[in-house]
Amino acid sequence: MDSLTHMNKKVLLISRDAILLATREAIFRSAGYLVACASNTSMGLEIALDVSPDLVILGHTIMPDEQISFIDELHETRPEIHVLRLRTGIIQPDLLLKGCAALLSGKTGGTRVHIADNVQFSSGQ
């Protein structure tokens, strides 16, 4: 997929794992996304409310209950923002990019929260 397809699409990555955060940031930037990063959900919420990303990716290092709290707080004021909850740190970059492109294409209907387990993407909180 051409990186021009992603120009001006903003992605916010949230993870406590600095190495994964840096790696995913490089992957998304090289694919043409505008990327912001946060090492915790408090910082992530501030950034999300400020820059209004098209997609927030919550890393597996953010506990499920904290992910849900973040999503609830975010969607109180920005319900249009897509959120992808990662349940594992091992996701092939090409599959992650392909899944994110599909989420951002609008082909997911009204669903705004998605879950990724390895290579499977599904809707739900």
N, C-alpha and C positions, 0 to 999 in steps of 0.2 A: 504494500500500500504506500502510495506517495506521501512524503512528509508534509507536502503542501495541504493535504486534506486536513491536517490537524492544526494548521496555523491559526493562531488566536484562540485555540481551545486551552482553557486553563485547568490544570490538575493540581490538587493539593494532596501531598503525601504526608501521612502521619504514622510514625513508627518510633519506638524506643530504641531500635537497633540502628545505630549510626551508620554501620557498614551497608545494611540493606537500604537504608534511606538514601545514601549517596549513590549506590548502584542503581536503584530505581530512578532516581533523579536524572542520572546520565542517560539511562535508557529512554525515558520519556522526552528529554530534551533532544536527543538524537533523532527521535521520531517526529520532531516538530512541535511538540507541546510547550506551552509556557508553564513552568513548574514552580511551585512554592512548597516548602517543607516545614514540618513541625515535629518536635520530639515528644510532644504530649498533646492530649486533647484540649487542654485549656488554651495553649498557644494556637492549636489548630482552629479552635472556634473563633478566636480573635482574627486570625488570618482569613478564615472563610467569610466572616461577616464583613471584613474590609475589602477583599478582592473578589468575592462572589465567584468562586471557581465553577466550572462546568461539571467537575467530578472531584469527589474526595475519596481517596483510597486509605482505608484504615488497615494498617498492618496487623499481622497476627500477634504482635507483641502487646497490642492493646487488648486488655481482657474483654470478653464478650459483654459483661454488664456495663463496662465503661464505654464500649462502642455504642451500645443502645442508648445510654444517657446522652452521649455526644449527638447521635442522630436526632433524638427527641429535641434537644436544645437547638440544633441547627435548623431543623424543619419547622420550629415555631416561627421563625422569621424568614427563612429561605427554603420553603418547601420544594422549590423547583430544582434544587441541586441534587444531582445523582450521588449516591454513596455506594462504594464497593467495599464490602467487608471481606478481608482476606483471612482465611482460617489456617493457612500454612505459609511458611516462608519460602517454600520450594515451588515456584511457578515459573515455567519457561517464559523468558521475556517476550518471545513472539506471540505466545498464547495470551499473555497478559495484555499486550498491546492490541491484539485482535479483539479480545473480549471488551476492552475499554472502548475501542472504536465502535463496536456494535452498540454498546450502552449509549454512547453519545450520538449515534445516528438517529435516535428517536424511534427505533424499531422495537422498543420494549414496552410500548403503550404508556400507560400512566405510572408504571412502577418506577420508584425512585431509589429503592434500596435493593442491592444485589449482593449475593454471597458467592465467593469463589473458594472451592475446595479443590486443590490441585489444578486440574484443567476444566472442571465443571463450573459453569456459571448458572446461578439460579436467582429467582426473585424472592424477596422476603426479608424480614428483619430478624 
